[in-house]
Amino acid sequence: MAVRYLPAHKLLLLLSNQASTLGEGNAYKSSLDCPLMEEKLQVMVGVVVPKGKEFALDAFKEATKDFLGETFTPKGTGLEAHEQRKKIIEEAKKRKVAGVLFFDCDVIPPDNVLGLINVKGDIVGGAYLGWQDMGQPKVAPCSYAHDEKGIAFIPVDVFMGDQAIAVSATQFGCAYVKKEVYDKIKWPEDVNDDIALCLEARKQGFNVVVHTGVKCVRKTPQKDLAWPTARVGYEFKSDQ
């Protein structure tokens, strides 16, 4: 699949067209008000520990201990990230929760992250950056637009505001997925299961959005401080 940047005017038109599929009376709720405690209890928080990211787990727990509450990480060694997510979904179905709030342990969310539960959308991502290889590797958001030519990366400046925007797909390093999605769609057997699920969900009429007001920070191991990702701190900055 082709991977590239779209010119800004084409990207904004594409995102606008994707948002328009909601129809009148279905505008995204942009509020990040945290849900009531009884609402929190209906959602499972699943934390994935990707290979090579184990160093970040303690930092994730410390950073989120005051607002995430109980979390679930699948037991077992050697599980790939997509295998862990599948096990999280299996556990969520057993618990009969309203949805799953996914995290990768190296993606540290802000304390307003529970507000994703209140945003109108079936898959709702937070905003975070990753090291993307697009011929010329660089730091870019982990959410994407798609058109007939394939994946289009979204420039950082689109994420500098505080709003819900329609996207075609988002990675699940920070994302809320409603049960209606995983009840209807079989979890993909794909290393890029999160992207595959988003694309299939959109085909079946579900909405995929990202709220740019939930800006996460990516943890970088000490040995990799020479990486460009470390130099920008994996944080959203206006000069990126």
C-alpha positions as CSV (number, residue, x, y, z in Angstrom):
1,M,0.0,0.0,0.0
2,A,1.4,3.4,-0.9
3,V,2.4,5.6,2.0
4,R,2.9,9.4,1.5
5,Y,1.9,12.9,2.6
6,L,-1.1,14.6,1.0
7,P,-0.9,18.3,0.2
8,A,-2.6,20.2,3.0
9,H,-5.6,21.4,0.9
10,K,-6.3,17.9,-0.3
11,L,-5.9,16.4,3.1
12,L,-8.3,18.8,4.7
13,L,-10.8,18.1,2.0
14,L,-10.4,14.4,2.5
15,L,-10.9,14.7,6.3
16,S,-13.9,16.9,5.7
17,N,-15.5,14.4,3.4
18,Q,-14.9,11.6,5.9
19,A,-16.5,13.7,8.7
20,S,-19.5,14.4,6.5
21,T,-20.4,10.7,6.5
22,L,-21.8,11.3,10.0
23,G,-24.7,13.2,8.6
24,E,-26.7,16.0,10.3
25,G,-27.4,15.7,13.9
26,N,-24.4,13.5,14.4
27,A,-21.6,16.0,14.9
28,Y,-18.8,14.8,17.0
29,K,-19.1,15.5,20.7
30,S,-15.8,17.3,21.4
31,S,-16.2,17.4,25.2
32,L,-13.4,15.7,27.2
33,D,-15.3,15.8,30.4
34,C,-14.3,12.7,32.4
35,P,-17.0,10.1,32.9
36,L,-18.7,9.5,36.2
37,M,-17.3,6.6,38.3
38,E,-20.1,4.3,37.4
39,E,-19.3,4.9,33.7
40,K,-15.6,4.1,34.3
41,L,-16.6,0.8,35.7
42,Q,-18.2,-0.2,32.4
43,V,-14.9,0.2,30.5
44,M,-11.9,-2.1,30.6
45,V,-8.4,-0.6,30.4
46,G,-6.1,-2.8,28.4
47,V,-2.3,-2.2,28.5
48,V,-0.2,-3.8,25.9
49,V,3.6,-4.2,26.5
50,P,5.2,-4.4,23.0
51,K,8.5,-6.2,22.6
52,G,11.3,-3.8,23.4
53,K,9.0,-1.4,25.3
54,E,9.1,-3.2,28.7
55,F,11.3,-0.5,30.1
56,A,8.3,1.9,29.9
57,L,5.8,-0.1,31.9
58,D,6.7,1.2,35.4
59,A,6.7,4.8,34.1
60,F,3.2,4.2,32.6
61,K,1.9,2.8,35.8
62,E,3.3,5.7,37.8
63,A,2.0,8.4,35.4
64,T,-1.5,7.0,35.3
65,K,-2.1,5.6,38.8
66,D,-4.3,8.5,39.9
67,F,-6.8,8.4,37.0
68,L,-6.8,5.0,35.2
69,G,-7.6,2.7,38.1
70,E,-7.5,-1.1,37.4
71,T,-5.8,-2.2,34.2
72,F,-5.5,-5.5,32.4
73,T,-2.3,-6.9,30.7
74,P,-2.5,-10.4,29.2
75,K,-0.3,-12.9,30.9
76,G,2.3,-14.9,28.9
77,T,5.7,-14.4,27.4
78,G,6.6,-13.7,23.8
79,L,3.2,-12.3,22.8
80,E,3.3,-9.8,20.0
81,A,1.3,-6.5,20.5
82,H,-1.5,-7.7,18.2
83,E,-1.8,-11.0,20.1
84,Q,-2.1,-9.1,23.3
85,R,-4.8,-6.9,22.0
86,K,-6.8,-9.9,20.9
87,K,-6.5,-11.4,24.4
88,I,-7.7,-8.1,25.8
89,I,-10.8,-8.2,23.6
90,E,-11.5,-11.8,24.7
91,E,-11.3,-10.7,28.3
92,A,-13.5,-7.7,27.6
93,K,-16.2,-10.0,26.1
94,K,-16.1,-12.1,29.3
95,R,-16.6,-9.0,31.5
96,K,-19.3,-7.7,29.2
97,V,-18.0,-4.1,29.4
98,A,-19.1,-1.2,27.2
99,G,-15.7,-0.9,25.5
100,V,-12.0,-1.1,25.8
101,L,-9.5,1.7,26.4
102,F,-6.3,0.5,24.8
103,F,-2.8,1.7,25.6
104,D,0.8,0.7,24.6
105,C,2.9,1.1,27.8
106,D,5.3,3.5,26.1
107,V,2.4,5.9,25.2
108,I,1.9,8.1,28.3
109,P,-1.6,9.7,28.3
110,P,-2.6,13.0,29.9
111,D,-5.1,13.0,32.8
112,N,-8.0,13.9,30.5
113,V,-7.7,10.6,28.6
114,L,-10.9,9.2,30.1
115,G,-12.7,11.9,28.2
116,L,-12.3,9.8,25.1
117,I,-15.1,7.7,26.4
118,N,-17.5,10.6,26.0
119,V,-16.4,11.6,22.5
120,K,-18.9,10.7,19.8
121,G,-17.3,8.0,17.7
122,D,-17.1,4.2,17.7
123,I,-13.3,4.1,17.7
124,V,-11.8,7.2,19.3
125,G,-8.0,7.7,19.4
126,G,-5.8,10.0,21.4
127,A,-3.0,11.9,19.6
128,Y,0.5,10.7,19.8
129,L,3.6,10.6,17.6
130,G,5.7,7.8,16.1
131,W,8.8,7.2,14.0
132,Q,7.3,6.8,10.6
133,D,9.3,5.5,7.6
134,M,8.0,7.3,4.5
135,G,11.1,7.1,2.3
136,Q,12.4,9.9,4.4
137,P,11.9,8.7,8.0
138,K,10.5,11.3,10.4
139,V,8.3,11.8,13.4
140,A,4.6,11.9,12.5
141,P,1.2,11.3,14.1
142,C,0.0,7.7,14.4
143,S,-3.3,8.4,12.8
144,Y,-4.0,8.3,9.0
145,A,-6.2,9.4,6.2
146,H,-6.8,7.1,3.3
147,D,-7.8,7.7,-0.3
148,E,-7.9,5.6,-3.5
149,K,-4.1,5.7,-3.6
150,G,-3.5,4.3,-0.1
151,I,-2.4,5.7,3.2
152,A,-1.9,9.4,3.7
153,F,0.0,10.6,6.7
154,I,-1.5,13.6,8.5
155,P,0.9,16.5,9.2
156,V,1.6,17.4,12.8
157,D,0.0,20.9,12.6
158,V,-3.4,19.3,12.1
159,F,-3.1,17.9,15.6
160,M,-2.1,21.1,17.3
161,G,-5.6,22.1,18.2
162,D,-8.2,20.7,20.7
163,Q,-10.9,19.0,18.7
164,A,-12.3,15.8,17.4
165,I,-11.4,15.1,13.8
166,A,-12.4,12.2,11.5
167,V,-9.6,9.9,10.3
168,S,-9.6,6.7,8.4
169,A,-7.4,4.8,10.9
170,T,-5.5,5.3,14.1
171,Q,-3.1,3.1,16.0
172,F,-4.2,1.7,19.4
173,G,-1.3,3.0,21.5
174,C,-4.1,5.2,22.9
175,A,-7.6,4.5,21.7
176,Y,-11.1,3.7,22.9
177,V,-13.1,1.0,21.1
178,K,-16.8,0.5,21.7
179,K,-18.1,-3.1,22.1
180,E,-20.4,-2.6,19.2
181,V,-17.3,-2.6,17.0
182,Y,-15.6,-5.8,18.3
183,D,-19.0,-7.6,18.7
184,K,-19.8,-7.1,15.0
185,I,-16.3,-7.4,13.5
186,K,-14.0,-10.4,14.1
187,W,-10.7,-9.2,15.5
188,P,-8.2,-9.1,12.6
189,E,-5.4,-11.7,12.5
190,D,-3.0,-9.1,11.3
191,V,0.2,-7.6,12.8
192,N,-1.4,-4.2,12.0
193,D,-4.7,-5.3,13.6
194,D,-5.6,-1.8,14.8
195,I,-5.3,-0.3,11.3
196,A,-7.1,-3.3,9.8
197,L,-10.0,-3.0,12.3
198,C,-10.4,0.7,11.7
199,L,-10.6,0.3,7.9
200,E,-13.1,-2.6,8.2
201,A,-15.1,-0.6,10.8
202,R,-15.5,2.3,8.5
203,K,-16.6,0.0,5.7
204,Q,-19.4,-1.3,8.0
205,G,-20.6,2.2,8.9
206,F,-18.7,2.9,12.1
207,N,-16.9,6.2,12.8
208,V,-13.2,6.6,13.5
209,V,-12.0,9.8,15.1
210,V,-9.1,11.2,17.0
211,H,-9.4,13.9,19.7
212,T,-6.4,16.2,19.4
213,G,-7.0,17.5,23.0
214,V,-5.6,14.2,24.3
215,K,-1.9,14.6,23.5
216,C,0.2,11.7,24.7
217,V,4.0,11.6,25.3
218,R,6.1,8.7,23.9
219,K,8.7,7.2,26.2
220,T,12.2,6.7,24.7
221,P,14.8,4.3,26.1
222,Q,18.0,6.0,27.4
223,K,20.1,4.1,24.9
224,D,18.1,5.7,22.0
225,L,18.5,9.4,23.1
226,A,20.3,10.1,19.8
227,W,17.2,9.3,17.8
228,P,15.3,12.2,16.2
229,T,12.3,10.9,18.1
230,A,14.1,11.5,21.3
231,R,15.3,15.0,20.3
232,V,11.7,16.2,19.8
233,G,10.6,14.3,22.9
234,Y,7.8,12.6,21.0
235,E,5.7,15.5,22.0
236,F,3.6,17.8,19.9
237,K,5.4,21.1,19.4
238,S,4.5,24.0,17.1
239,D,8.0,24.0,15.6
240,Q,8.0,20.3,14.4
